[in-house]
Amino acid sequence: MIKQPNSKNCFVCGLENEHGLHLKFFETAPGEICVDYIVPEHFQGYPGVVHGGIVASLVDEVLGRVHMGSDPENPRFMYTAKLTVQYRKNVPIGEPIKIVGYAGESKRRTAKSTAKIFNAAGDILAEAEAVLVNVPAEKLGDVDLEALGWKIYPD
């Protein structure tokens, strides 16, 4: 497994975002990303159930990261152009889940990917598909990865 970088302030991966999810991502195979996570209670919708918007955030980040590559100095940053989430079962608060993303078709400026959320028993709780678009080069030209805190942090 290859650990992917985190940032400081991203809602999903930002380790210094006090309101964030603080996910840690691992490339388990080329074009495959996994996250093991226990969603804290303050992200619930109904009692014991993760809010659907948080579920969408969990898969959204994984869907983009499968195309990011393994070079932290030269990541492929992408915007989500289209996100479809199918909620199959409630995602539980306070229980282990696994989020897995799979790279699909990749072109010069766009890409597709899929993701699934599983419970500890291996049941599919949610599935998602995305169409992604490269962040334009002019937007990335002045991005200081060091200032973003974009690096692989030790556990």
C-alpha positions as CSV (number, residue, x, y, z in Angstrom):
1,M,0.0,0.0,0.0
2,I,1.2,3.5,-0.9
3,K,0.1,6.3,1.4
4,Q,-1.2,9.4,-0.5
5,P,-0.6,13.0,0.7
6,N,-2.9,15.0,2.9
7,S,-3.3,18.7,3.1
8,K,-3.8,21.1,6.0
9,N,-7.3,22.5,5.4
10,C,-9.3,20.3,3.0
11,F,-12.6,19.3,4.5
12,V,-12.0,15.6,3.6
13,C,-8.2,15.2,3.9
14,G,-7.1,18.3,5.8
15,L,-5.4,17.2,9.0
16,E,-5.6,20.7,10.6
17,N,-9.2,21.3,9.7
18,E,-11.0,21.0,13.1
19,H,-14.3,20.4,11.4
20,G,-13.0,18.0,8.7
21,L,-13.1,14.2,8.2
22,H,-9.3,13.7,8.4
23,L,-9.3,10.7,6.0
24,K,-6.0,8.9,5.1
25,F,-5.8,7.5,1.6
26,F,-3.9,4.5,0.4
27,E,-3.2,3.3,-3.2
28,T,-3.7,-0.5,-2.9
29,A,-3.1,-1.1,-6.6
30,P,-2.7,1.0,-9.7
31,G,-6.0,2.9,-10.1
32,E,-7.4,1.7,-6.8
33,I,-7.6,3.8,-3.6
34,C,-8.8,2.5,-0.2
35,V,-9.8,4.3,3.0
36,D,-10.7,2.6,6.3
37,Y,-12.7,4.9,8.5
38,I,-15.1,5.2,11.4
39,V,-17.4,8.2,10.9
40,P,-17.7,10.2,14.2
41,E,-21.1,11.0,15.7
42,H,-21.0,14.7,14.8
43,F,-21.5,13.8,11.1
44,Q,-24.8,12.0,11.6
45,G,-28.0,12.8,9.9
46,Y,-30.6,10.6,11.6
47,P,-29.5,9.0,14.8
48,G,-26.8,6.4,14.1
49,V,-26.7,7.2,10.4
50,V,-24.1,9.3,8.5
51,H,-25.6,12.3,6.8
52,G,-26.0,11.8,3.0
53,G,-23.9,14.8,2.2
54,I,-21.0,13.4,4.2
55,V,-21.4,10.1,2.3
56,A,-21.2,12.0,-0.9
57,S,-18.1,13.8,0.3
58,L,-16.4,10.5,1.3
59,V,-16.9,9.0,-2.2
60,D,-16.2,12.3,-4.0
61,E,-12.7,12.5,-2.7
62,V,-11.9,8.9,-3.4
63,L,-13.3,9.2,-7.0
64,G,-10.8,12.0,-7.7
65,R,-7.8,10.5,-6.0
66,V,-7.8,7.3,-8.1
67,H,-6.5,9.5,-11.0
68,M,-4.1,11.6,-8.9
69,G,-1.0,9.4,-9.3
70,S,1.5,8.4,-6.8
71,D,4.0,11.3,-7.2
72,P,3.2,13.8,-4.4
73,E,5.2,16.4,-6.2
74,N,3.1,16.2,-9.4
75,P,-0.4,15.3,-8.5
76,R,-3.2,15.3,-11.1
77,F,-5.8,17.5,-9.4
78,M,-9.3,17.2,-10.8
79,Y,-12.7,18.8,-10.3
80,T,-15.8,16.7,-10.1
81,A,-18.0,17.6,-13.1
82,K,-20.7,15.0,-12.4
83,L,-21.3,12.9,-9.3
84,T,-23.9,10.2,-9.0
85,V,-24.4,8.5,-5.6
86,Q,-26.7,5.5,-5.1
87,Y,-27.4,5.1,-1.4
88,R,-28.1,1.3,-0.9
89,K,-28.1,1.0,2.9
90,N,-27.5,3.4,5.8
91,V,-23.9,4.2,6.5
92,P,-23.4,3.8,10.2
93,I,-21.9,6.2,12.7
94,G,-19.2,4.8,14.9
95,E,-18.6,1.5,13.0
96,P,-15.8,0.6,10.6
97,I,-16.4,1.2,6.9
98,K,-14.1,0.8,3.9
99,I,-14.3,3.2,0.9
100,V,-12.8,1.9,-2.3
101,G,-12.3,3.9,-5.5
102,Y,-11.5,2.5,-9.0
103,A,-10.1,4.4,-11.9
104,G,-12.1,4.2,-15.1
105,E,-11.4,5.8,-18.5
106,S,-8.8,8.5,-18.5
107,K,-8.3,11.1,-21.2
108,R,-6.0,14.1,-21.5
109,R,-8.5,16.5,-19.7
110,T,-11.2,14.2,-18.3
111,A,-11.5,10.9,-16.4
112,K,-14.2,8.6,-15.0
113,S,-14.1,6.6,-11.8
114,T,-16.3,4.5,-9.5
115,A,-16.4,4.0,-5.8
116,K,-18.1,1.9,-3.2
117,I,-18.6,2.1,0.6
118,F,-18.6,-1.3,2.4
119,N,-19.5,-2.2,6.0
120,A,-17.4,-4.6,8.1
121,A,-19.4,-7.5,6.8
122,G,-18.6,-6.6,3.2
123,D,-22.1,-5.3,2.3
124,I,-22.2,-2.4,-0.2
125,L,-23.7,0.6,1.5
126,A,-23.3,3.2,-1.3
127,E,-22.0,3.3,-4.8
128,A,-20.9,6.3,-6.8
129,E,-19.7,7.3,-10.3
130,A,-18.0,10.5,-11.3
131,V,-16.9,12.4,-14.4
132,L,-13.8,14.5,-13.5
133,V,-12.1,17.4,-15.2
134,N,-8.5,18.5,-14.8
135,V,-8.0,21.6,-12.7
136,P,-6.9,24.1,-15.4
137,A,-3.1,24.7,-15.6
138,E,-3.6,28.5,-14.9
139,K,-5.3,27.7,-11.6
140,L,-2.4,25.4,-10.6
141,G,0.3,27.7,-11.7
142,D,0.5,29.6,-8.4
143,V,-0.5,26.8,-6.1
144,D,2.2,26.3,-3.5
145,L,1.9,22.6,-2.5
146,E,4.1,23.3,0.6
147,A,1.8,26.1,1.8
148,L,-1.2,23.7,1.3
149,G,0.6,21.3,3.6
150,W,0.4,18.8,0.7
151,K,2.6,15.9,1.8
152,I,2.6,12.4,3.2
153,Y,2.3,12.8,7.0
154,P,3.6,10.1,9.3
155,D,1.0,8.2,11.4
